[in-house]
Amino acid sequence: MNAVAETIADAVGGSRWLRGYVRGKLGSDPVFEAGRAVVARTGGPVVDLGCGLGLFGLWLRQLEVDAVYRGCDLGRWKIEAGQRAARQLGCEDFQLRVADMTNFSLEGARTVCAFDVIHYLDAAGQALLMERLIDAARRGATVLIRTGVRGCGWRSAVTRAEEWWTRASGWIRGGKINFPRLEDLHGVFAAAGCRVEVRPLWGKTPFSSYWLEVTAPTDLPLARTWTTD
Ligand SMILES: C[S@@+](CC[C@H](N)C(=O)[O-])C[C@H]1O[C@@H](n2cnc3c(N)ncnc32)[C@H](O)[C@@H]1O
């Protein structure tokens, strides 16, 4: 896996700091492997909302998961760097667009990803996105969400502080810092009759990151319980 992270970091290029960031992120964040395991099962097209540099798509391709991949992000330089990396690595059926996740097309998606992006939206934006995700699940997509949450004690405080730092440093510009409550997020999908699996996915980080896997409504939705302490 470290060799894969190295290859992708080299393809993204840029400053030493950026290459180090990509290598470190791919080498340590469990979201990429969690997502890969699902896409290997469910297949593409994969739509990655707020994809940043498109690292998840590059990760899939380097690990021979050949799903069609479409990502969007508001950060133009990230999209352009991801496009260059995809070209360099010979990725086909790989599209990255500068676009807003609240209206980016989910048409035909088998897997929809929203990794660490929901909290950028205000309450109305989150509600709109949830509606679209529920609709995608109803049409057969598997929806994968990873997000920091409120109400998870010291982890939530550290996550909020880190988010402030990303704004202060200029790494992320604009958007809200509006972490959802896990209960609310789960509740929206469950109320729509979706099947929702939830687990912590913070790896070795101090963040309040949870993973939700949402699929089409069934007659027997899974009942899940969790604690956030
Ligand atoms: C923390 S990064 C996560 C990037 C990527 N999902 C990953 O896991 O590597 C959050 C990204 O969401 C993007 N973003 C924020 N609001 C957005 C929006 N409304 N539409 C699309 N992208 C957005 C930011 O530009 C940033 O690149």
The ligand as an SDF file (V2000), in Angstrom:
LIG
                    3D

 27 29  0  0  0  0  0  0  0  0999 V2000
  -11.5590   17.6170    3.6040 C   0  0  0  0  0  0  0  0  0  0  0  0
  -11.5680   17.6920    1.8560 S   0  0  0  0  0  0  0  0  0  0  0  0
  -11.9320   16.0010    1.4480 C   0  0  0  0  0  0  0  0  0  0  0  0
  -11.4890   15.6470    0.0540 C   0  0  0  0  0  0  0  0  0  0  0  0
  -11.7800   14.1970   -0.3740 C   0  0  0  0  0  0  0  0  0  0  0  0
  -13.1730   13.8340   -0.2190 N   0  0  0  0  0  0  0  0  0  0  0  0
  -10.8870   13.2300    0.3700 C   0  0  0  0  0  0  0  0  0  0  0  0
  -11.3910   12.5190    1.2420 O   0  0  0  0  0  0  0  0  0  0  0  0
   -9.6720   13.1990    0.0670 O   0  0  0  0  0  0  0  0  0  0  0  0
  -13.1170   18.4750    1.5300 C   0  0  0  0  0  0  0  0  0  0  0  0
  -13.2750   18.9310    0.0910 C   0  0  0  0  0  0  0  0  0  0  0  0
  -14.6470   19.3250   -0.1300 O   0  0  0  0  0  0  0  0  0  0  0  0
  -14.6330   20.3870   -1.0560 C   0  0  0  0  0  0  0  0  0  0  0  0
  -15.9340   21.0870   -0.9850 N   0  0  0  0  0  0  0  0  0  0  0  0
  -16.4310   21.8530    0.0170 C   0  0  0  0  0  0  0  0  0  0  0  0
  -17.6780   22.2700   -0.2770 N   0  0  0  0  0  0  0  0  0  0  0  0
  -17.9890   21.7480   -1.4900 C   0  0  0  0  0  0  0  0  0  0  0  0
  -19.1350   21.8100   -2.3310 C   0  0  0  0  0  0  0  0  0  0  0  0
  -20.2210   22.5190   -1.9820 N   0  0  0  0  0  0  0  0  0  0  0  0
  -19.1010   21.1550   -3.5070 N   0  0  0  0  0  0  0  0  0  0  0  0
  -17.9970   20.4560   -3.8810 C   0  0  0  0  0  0  0  0  0  0  0  0
  -16.8790   20.3550   -3.1230 N   0  0  0  0  0  0  0  0  0  0  0  0
  -16.8740   20.9940   -1.9410 C   0  0  0  0  0  0  0  0  0  0  0  0
  -13.4350   21.2200   -0.6450 C   0  0  0  0  0  0  0  0  0  0  0  0
  -12.9870   22.0300   -1.7180 O   0  0  0  0  0  0  0  0  0  0  0  0
  -12.4260   20.1190   -0.2780 C   0  0  0  0  0  0  0  0  0  0  0  0
  -11.5930   19.7880   -1.3590 O   0  0  0  0  0  0  0  0  0  0  0  0
  1  2  1  0
  2  3  1  0
  2 10  1  0
  3  4  1  0
  4  5  1  0
  5  6  1  0
  5  7  1  0
  7  8  2  0
  7  9  1  0
 10 11  1  0
 11 12  1  0
 11 26  1  0
 12 13  1  0
 13 14  1  0
 13 24  1  0
 14 15  1  0
 14 23  1  0
 15 16  2  0
 16 17  1  0
 17 18  1  0
 17 23  2  0
 18 19  1  0
 18 20  2  0
 20 21  1  0
 21 22  2  0
 22 23  1  0
 24 25  1  0
 24 26  1  0
 26 27  1  0
M  CHG  2   2   1   9  -1
M  END
$$$$
